[in-house]
Amino acid sequence: MVGDGQTGSVKTRNLQPVRLGRLVGMSLAALMTLAACGPSDGAADDAVSTEVPGESAAPSEPAALENSSELVTVGAVLPQLDNGVADPAAGTAAPTMTGQQFDNTDISIGGATDGPTMLVFLAHWCPHCNDEIPEILELRDNGDLPADLNVVGISTAVASDRDNFPPSQWIDDQGWEWPVLADTESAEAFQAFGGNGFPFTVLLDADGNVLARKSGSSDAAQIKSWIDASLPRA
């Protein structure tokens, strides 16, 4: 899990890693139809060379990675969140998983860390996700997030034919400064954490157990109240 605002390691507890791509059968199109956007609270072809003979090609920046090729996952996946009923995942261990960030470096989520963690699942094309990010940033800028809270974004349900593609540029333009895990093309991380709409938020304790989950966008005050109510009291 992430503990220092960058990447971190996962305690695997000697369990056998599982690659969810072999277990998850739902297509991305079906997933996007199912999840859509959560309600608001109140969800290689060869490149053609253009190098001129006798001239050196200018170095180019490596293309951003928009999806992890796979996620290595340890532990049981969570049941899908059912809004309006008691969350069966509360108090249970979340799965730990390792994938890639947009710059192709590894990142892990889940497992023990140095404080609670808020996982925010975001789809670049979702209007409610675009509403949610500024509210979280407002909490950050006002110092209203707990000092020991780790925040990690998960870019999921990527679609090249929809608004704000690519997500690597979109999330940067939004001013998001926390680490971001790039989900797989089939949105395995979203499904493993029981997502049912975008944005989807999961709050974990320092041991990697689920404290609370919610879908849909909220304003800054509502997000703060949800975090405060969900975190263990000192």
N, C-alpha and C positions, 0 to 999 in steps of 0.2 A: 504494500500500500504506500501511498505517497505520504511522506512525513515532513519534507523540507521544502515543499512548493515545487519540487522537481519530480524525479522518478524515485522509486523505492523498491524494496524487496518484499516478497510475500513469504509468510511462514506457511509451508505446505502441509505440516503435520503428518508427513509420511503417507499422504494419500496418493493414489495413482492419478496422474494427469489425464484429463479427458479432452479431446478436441471436439467441441460442440458442433462443428460443421458436419460431423457424421451423425449427429443425433437430432438436429433441428431440421424438420422437413418443411416448414412453412416458407413459401417464397416471399421475397421482399414485396412484390406487388400485393400479395394477399395480406401481408403484415401492414402495409401502408393503408390498405382499405379498411382493415380492422381497427387500427389505432388512429388513423387520421391525425387530427390535432386534439389534444385534450381540451375540455371546456375551460373557459376562464372561471376562476373561483369568484365567486361573488354574487396537452396534451401535447499484342502490340505490333502495330504495323511498323515496318522499318521507316525511319525518318529519311526524308530526301535531303541530301547535303546541298547546302548553298555556299560552300566554301569556294572562294576564287582561287584557281591554281596559282601557286607561288605565294599565297598569303596565308598566314596562320589564322585559324578560326578563333574568334574571341571566346574565352571561357564563359560558360553559362551556368546559372544557378540550377541545382538539381530540382527536378519537379517534385512538388509536395506529394506525399502519400496520402490519399484520401480515404482509403479503407485498409484495415489490417488484413493480411492474407489469411490469417487464422488466429484464434485465441486459444491459449493453453489454459484450461480451466480445472480447478480442483474444488471438489465439494459439490453438494446437491444444488440444483437450480431452485429458484424460489417460485412458489405458486403465483399465478397472475393476480395482480391486485384487483379486487372487486370493490369498487367505490360504494360507500354507504354501509359496509359491514365491517366487523372487526377484522383486522389484518392478520391472517394466520401466520405470516412470516415474522411478525414482531417477536423479538427475543431469540430468533433462530440465527445460526451462522450463515452469513452470505457467502456465496462462492467467491473464490479468489481467481483472478484471471490476468493473464499477461498478453498484451498485444503491442501495438506500435502507436507512437505519436505521429503527427504530420511530418516531422523531420526524420522519420524512420527509426528513431530511438525507442527502446523498450520502455513500457510503463506497466505497472501492476496496480490493480484495484482489489479491494477486499483484504481480509487478514488483519492482523494486529498492527497498530501504528501508534504514534505518539499523542494522539488525540482523536476526537470524533471526526468523521468524514461525511461530507455532503456530496453525493454523486448526482450530477445534473445531466440527464439525457436530453439532447437537443437535435432537432432536425432542421437543417438550413432553410427549408422551404416552408416551415410551419409558422404562421403569423403569431401564434401564441408563444412560441419560443422566442421570436423577435421581440415580443412584449416582455417576456420574463427576464431576459438578460439585463436590460437597463435597471430593473428593480433590484437584482442581486448586486449589480455594480454600485447602486446607490447605497446599499447596506455596507458594502466594502468602503466606499469613500467617506461615509459618515462614521466609520468605526463601530458599526452596529452588529458585526459578525463576531462571534466568540473568538478570542485571541488564539485559541488552540484548535480551531476548526480548520481541517483540511478541505479544500474545495477542488473537485476534479470534474471537468466536463467530459461527456462522452458524445462524440458526433456520430449519429446513427441515421439509418434510413436514407442514405445518400442517393440522390437521383440527379443525373447530369442534365436532364431536360426540365428541371424545375428551378424555381427562383433561388437566387443567391448561391449558385454553384460557381466555384468549388467551395466546400465548407472550410478548407484551410484558410482561404482569404476572407471569407465571411466572418469567421470567429475572430480573426485578427482585427477586421474593420469594426467589429462590435466593441472592441476594447477589452476583451477577455484576456486576462493575464495569468490565469491558473493553467495547470497541465490539462491536456486533452487527449483522451484515448480515442483513436479512430476505430470504430466498430467495423465488423466485417460486412461484406455486401449483403448478407442475409440477416444482418442486425442481431447477431447471436448474443451480444452483451445485453441489449435491450430485453430480449426474450428471457435470458437467464436470470435477470433481476425482476422478472414478472411485470414488465411494462405493459400498460394498456392505453396509453395516449401520450401525446407530446405537449408540453415538456413533461418529463417524468423525473421525480426527485426521490432519492433514497438517502436516509440518514443512518449512518452506522456508528456504533460506539467504538471505543479504542481497541476493543478485542475483535472487531469485525462483525459484530452481531447487529441485526436490523433493529433500529429504534422506531422508525416510521417510514412510510412511503406515501407519496401523493402524486396525482397527475393533474395537469391543468395549470394555467398561469395564475399568479397572485401578485398583489402589489407588495411593495417593500415591507409595509407594516404587517401584512398577513404572513409573509415569509418569516419575518423575525419572530412573530408570535408562535408559529409552527415549530421553528427551531428551538425556541426557549422552552416550549411545552414538552418537546420530545426529548431534550437532553436530560440526563440524570442530574438531580439537584445535589450540590455539594453538601 
